Amino acid sequence: MNGIVQFIRSLIYVAIMLGATGTLVEATGIVGREAAKAHQHGGMSFRWLNQQLIGGSK
């Protein structure tokens, strides 16, 4: 009986790991596509970003 419980627990663990890995791969692909789009549009202004983060005056 204990062996069956361990087997089911292992299956659940493997399923969770596969799900997490799939989600991570998908998120990495989305971020990569967005980075490529940003690069094609000339990237972003770090001056603008710094003003947003620090609250500098224009």
Secondary structure as the mmCIF struct_conf table of DSSP 4:
data_model
#
loop_
_struct_conf.conf_type_id
_struct_conf.id
_struct_conf.beg_label_comp_id
_struct_conf.beg_label_asym_id
_struct_conf.beg_label_seq_id
_struct_conf.end_label_comp_id
_struct_conf.end_label_asym_id
_struct_conf.end_label_seq_id
HELX_RH_AL_P HELX_RH_AL_P1 ASN A 2 GLN A 40
TURN_TY1_P TURN_TY1_P1 HIS A 41 GLY A 42
HELX_RH_AL_P HELX_RH_AL_P2 PHE A 46 ILE A 54
#
